[in-house]
Amino acid sequence: MKLFQFIFYLVILNSALSCNKNVSDDVIFYTDFHSSKLTKVEKTGDNQYTTYFSPAFEPVNKSPWFAFGISSKIDKEIVVQLNYGKYKHRYVPKLSSDKKTWKIIDAQRIKVDSSTGIATLNLSVSSQKLYVAAQEVESSEDTYSWINELLIKHPEIKKTIAGKTVLDKNNYALEIEDNSNLNSIVLIARQHPPEIPGGTISFKAFYEELLSNSQMASDFRSKFNIYTFPLLNPDGADMGNWRHNANGVDLNRDWVGFTQPETQMVDKYLTRKTKEGKKIQFALDFHTSYSGPYMLILDSLNEIKTNKIIPDWIDRIENNSQFKVEARRRSQQLPYCYNYFYNKFNCEAVTYEEGDEVDRHIIKKRAQAYARELMITFNNK
């Protein structure tokens, strides 16, 4: 399905949105890029605008995604309100001129009404397009560009089409595989589109640490295959969805029913690997939460049945790095991805949650430390 792209032109005409390209006002709002989200814009006064955002599907959790560009014929200051209807503001806006380098909006230039959930931004606009987004924009194209760079640096990685998405896009898996190795780990990222801090930044740093040229990483890769799904929900990411895939399904609630092509793909792929003799020993599913960082781990009754990789790993993290781990136990009856791994493959697994607004340098450092300590934990077993 072709992605429809829109450019919103603000025209001073009954203070309403118009698609007329003969712009009489000097401010233009854009949604001409993947992952953009802007439902409607109104001009509400001199240099004042209200933007509206609605989820593509409901019910949905409170994660209102926004991403749009804005420019002006002349340099000036404007006021932009972010209105989510019945939902409330969650993410601190990030600003960019190129969608590559982002900075958090100055605290003095945003005000959030706690009763209505409406955020008011004071923005400096010019002829250069300014991007405003809930989190750093990471479209499927961005993730796949990163993958292609990795393939050049690490020719041992094999990129394979593991299946198709709802919109019939290729969905990729990355393999680091030695046929003489049976033991394997699995990484899954970005089931939920807005969850960039954990689903993209943490995941990339973690994966790159596994690929490092350290002796520890080399020893680990000599013993373990690594199967990775770097962007499980590319449709949702490109559509700017708040949580769902293109069918309006929360993929992280579909690991029992397997109603969606994305979860079906993972199950078929890993079932095939295990039939070939591979043994999945561990899995990580990368996410982001407003209350992160933390990890979802096995409940205590199930943990005692395992090889205790998770508790040993957490001990190593806390003893050998600056980081403390908040471990939250959940029932293995819940239809989460990490429970799928435990229930089907009898392996240990975690949901790795980062926080919405955690410093990005700390996010990377944490992921690198977690990856190092996991490799040491396995290397010592």
Steps between C-alpha positions, in 0.01 A plus 500: 500500500634836406569734787304819446697807589345837572617856541273715711487858380360750743291763325332791671150397400247464780794383715467158338737252340527512122697294250523798265862533392458873429598583854386838630631437850872452553499192724492149354459172687637183335430130527695399191722243671468150644400482869328839485176549691279809486124468469392862463625858542310818577619859513360641823652849506796708390793257489296248698407150384335191643605160373282194555606137529284188498603135523458284192338229711324468832509385772857618548724576793594858586790549262392787270755519219556821307749581225480783250708761323441874507646798315433868448578744221638739760684443827264532793370356825177300499290316756389145420261301717502119491147370556442124532125509563416265788866406542771696681848615411775247583823559309734798534526639144824452308612746233714449191592671175592178318324209680843367598620720785239571765485713812240528773295818496610755759293460816415871490337457159240237591207507737268206569150543640465205737120517494449501122821325399566769237862608448587851384828552315682823419693439180747704296423434133666604176528398138701198615266216586481419871395150602303453821446148630414302812823304469782485249349397166615154392321375190551159343732666249715631785523159666578327172773753422659414835475132413667553164789677670535207740509255211800683355687498833396146592473275194430207733148638549241361262189708429205284404137569416325318782148588387261774398311768691130581482579748221708236319835660586806284550566425866862417570699281735874527559695181553841440648510126469758224514360162402723338760327701776166389636460754780329822392359826630226716348451878500171668405457876464235761432169321532357836611579790263556791745738307723821639352712521819484127572380361168762679291773671705544227765457222249762639260755559776440153644529328163811694400664396828435136410679572171801672656855378443565435870620155600187461711270566202707280273480215750125547532441494125711187473250324728165659416298574190326839511162538330366854491177668390609866493164656411206267549236761420621706201144576388410654834829689519454658158132577559575684824275264696482542875533128571348271238590334174312581178212273605453686826644219713743543789766250398618450857161355585502259206750238618236238580240547225751588224238681293747736329759437228777658709463263798427207271824576319709484817336178613548329163859619472602383848305174472696426184828577674420269789401222259846545348642425844556851634435551872368840606657577835402864554289778351465877546209716388578876495240758608452840665280608790425828673610326824814336359769386516414156628487139388207262495626162616359157572285444805673336795334160451627476144841647574592210727457265202764682293878515482485831690649704215279799584586532871869438430493762225329757722754436776783557258347824372461639851845386616697605193332816371344822623151369427238350729230279354134534591367151430124460480355151502201420281291188454600278209129472413501849350519513117831691495790431270744401774246252638472342155867410519470344843180312422597368157876456521544461876764773493557802717389834360445860605323811385761776500326831575665841476350831614339761278729787590816333628818668377595333171865467601394309814265282293791396277736444793242287681437286191871448445552400865202264493629337181852456639377345823262268315785374282723444803216320679463258210873468439546395862226236495 
